[in-house]
Amino acid sequence: MTGGSWTHLVARRAVRPLLGTGVTPNHLTTLRLVTGLVACVAVALGSRAGLWWGGALWLTSAFLDRADGELARIGNMRSTGGHRYDYYSDGVVSAVFFVAIGIGLRHDWLGGWAIVLGVLAGGSLALVNWWSEWLEQLAPPGTRVLCGRWGFDPDDAFYLLAAFTWLRWLAPTLLAAAIVVPPIAAVIGIRLMRLNREVLRPAGKIQDNGLIS
């Protein structure tokens, strides 16, 4: 559902006034990266003010993640370099946020395990992003690893992290992520290995035939 979710439509309207102003998608991606990383620092503090600002900055960063792509799309400014910058920025911010949650909860009832769970969830999420991109590049055009429905994209779930931060529901959120995300990463990794073998097998057959002849 790339570009068709409700959040994409809202972002498309929001960035339309930026057309012709000199603002580029990379500017928005940079702002998304900065606000996302500052949100991570704020959440890692674990204080009341840190959680409030962390949630607000995270919500802003998540929306900018939509806005940069929409500006590139409607402004005909899409590029391979821009896509790569956006991809790595998203992966870094999303993974580091869960690590930050773990650091912020280190003095909570999870204790030292909070950091371990944060690294597990964040690392697994990074693998999900990386392997999904890799799999979609190898698969037939139009293949999507994670598909949305009813006007929602899987990435829209990241907006909920702002609400969970404000409501102080980060401990159960971290536990759920540490339990759910690693198996998803494993499934995508297995699919990727199988597809990679299928892609390489024809080349191997051609090479064998050439040697036999």
C-alpha positions in Angstrom: 0.0 0.0 0.0 2.9 2.3 -0.5 1.6 5.9 -0.8 -2.0 5.0 -0.3 -2.5 5.0 3.5 -4.4 7.7 5.3 -1.1 9.0 6.8 0.4 9.2 3.3 -2.7 11.2 2.1 -2.4 13.7 5.1 1.4 14.1 4.5 0.8 14.7 0.8 -1.5 17.6 1.6 0.9 19.0 4.2 3.9 19.1 1.9 2.2 20.4 -1.2 2.9 24.1 -0.2 6.6 23.2 -0.1 6.7 22.6 -3.9 8.8 25.2 -5.6 10.3 26.6 -2.3 13.7 24.9 -2.5 12.9 22.5 0.2 13.9 19.0 -0.9 13.0 15.5 0.4 16.5 15.2 1.8 15.9 18.3 4.0 12.8 16.6 5.5 14.7 13.3 5.9 17.4 15.1 7.8 14.9 16.8 10.0 13.2 13.4 10.6 16.6 11.9 11.5 17.5 14.7 14.0 14.0 14.8 15.7 14.0 11.0 15.9 17.4 10.8 17.5 16.6 13.6 19.9 13.4 11.8 20.8 15.6 8.7 21.6 17.8 10.8 23.9 14.8 12.2 25.7 13.2 8.8 26.2 16.5 7.3 27.4 16.5 9.9 30.2 13.4 8.2 31.6 12.2 11.4 33.3 8.6 12.8 33.1 9.8 15.7 30.9 11.9 13.4 28.8 9.0 11.1 28.1 6.7 14.0 27.2 9.2 15.6 24.9 10.3 12.2 23.6 6.7 11.3 22.6 6.2 14.7 20.9 9.4 14.5 19.0 8.8 10.9 18.0 5.4 11.8 16.6 6.9 14.6 14.6 9.7 12.3 13.3 7.2 9.6 12.3 5.2 12.1 10.3 8.3 13.5 8.6 9.0 9.9 7.6 5.9 10.1 5.5 6.4 13.7 4.4 9.8 13.2 2.8 8.5 10.4 0.5 5.4 12.3 -0.4 7.4 15.4 -1.3 9.7 13.3 -3.5 6.7 11.7 -5.2 4.5 14.7 -6.0 7.5 16.9 -6.7 9.1 14.4 -9.0 12.3 14.5 -6.9 12.8 10.8 -6.3 16.3 9.5 -6.6 18.3 6.4 -5.7 20.5 8.4 -3.3 17.5 10.0 -1.6 15.8 6.6 -1.2 18.9 5.1 0.4 19.3 8.1 2.8 15.6 7.7 3.8 15.9 4.0 4.2 19.0 4.1 6.4 17.6 7.0 8.5 14.4 5.1 9.1 16.3 1.9 10.1 18.6 3.8 12.5 15.9 5.8 14.2 13.5 2.9 14.7 16.1 0.6 16.1 17.7 3.2 18.4 14.3 4.1 19.8 13.8 0.7 21.3 17.3 0.7 22.7 16.5 4.1 24.2 13.3 2.7 25.8 15.4 0.0 27.4 17.9 2.5 28.8 15.1 4.7 30.1 13.5 1.7 31.9 16.8 0.5 33.5 15.6 1.7 36.9 12.1 0.4 36.5 10.9 -3.1 37.5 12.6 -4.7 34.4 16.0 -3.6 35.8 19.1 -4.5 33.7 17.0 -6.7 31.5 15.3 -3.6 30.0 18.5 -2.7 28.1 18.9 -6.3 26.9 15.3 -6.4 25.7 15.8 -3.0 24.0 18.9 -4.2 22.1 17.0 -7.4 21.2 13.9 -5.5 19.9 15.9 -2.8 18.2 18.4 -5.2 16.5 15.6 -7.4 15.3 13.7 -4.4 13.9 16.8 -3.4 12.0 17.0 -6.9 10.5 13.4 -6.7 9.6 13.9 -3.5 7.7 17.2 -4.6 6.1 16.0 -8.1 5.0 12.6 -6.8 3.8 14.3 -4.3 1.5 16.7 -7.0 0.3 13.9 -9.5 -0.3 11.8 -7.0 -2.2 14.7 -6.2 -4.5 15.2 -9.9 -5.4 11.4 -10.7 -5.7 9.3 -9.8 -8.7 8.3 -6.1 -9.1 5.5 -5.1 -6.8 6.2 -7.6 -4.1 5.7 -6.3 -0.6 6.9 -8.1 2.5 4.7 -6.2 4.9 1.4 -5.1 3.5 -1.3 -2.8 4.9 -5.0 -2.9 4.8 -8.0 -0.6 5.3 -6.0 2.6 4.7 -3.2 1.7 7.2 0.4 0.8 6.6 2.4 -1.4 9.0 4.7 1.6 9.6 1.6 3.5 11.0 2.1 1.4 14.2 5.1 3.6 15.0 2.7 6.5 15.7 1.4 4.5 18.6 4.8 4.7 20.3 4.2 8.4 21.0 1.0 7.6 22.9 2.6 4.7 24.7 5.4 7.0 25.8 3.0 9.6 27.2 0.9 7.0 28.9 4.1 5.3 30.4 3.2 2.0 28.7 6.8 1.5 27.5 7.6 -1.5 29.7 4.8 -3.7 28.2 5.6 -2.2 24.8 9.2 -3.2 25.0 8.3 -6.7 26.2 5.9 -7.2 23.4 8.4 -6.0 20.8 11.1 -8.3 22.2 8.8 -11.2 21.9 7.1 -10.5 18.6 9.8 -8.8 16.4 12.6 -11.5 16.5 10.3 -14.2 15.1 9.2 -11.9 12.3 12.8 -11.2 11.5 13.5 -14.9 11.5 10.6 -15.6 9.1 11.7 -12.9 6.7 15.3 -14.1 6.9 14.2 -17.7 5.9 12.2 -16.3 3.0 15.2 -14.3 1.9 17.5 -17.3 2.0 15.1 -19.4 0.0 14.5 -16.7 -2.6 18.3 -16.0 -2.8 18.8 -19.7 -3.6 16.1 -19.6 -6.3 17.7 -16.6 -7.9 21.2 -18.1 -7.8 20.2 -21.6 -9.0 19.5 -20.8 -12.7 22.9 -19.1 -12.9 24.5 -22.2 -11.5 22.8 -24.4 -14.0 23.9 -22.2 -16.9 27.4 -22.3 -15.7 27.3 -26.1 -15.4 25.9 -26.5 -18.8 28.7 -24.3 -20.2 31.3 -26.5 -18.5 29.8 -29.7 -19.8 29.6 -28.4 -23.3 
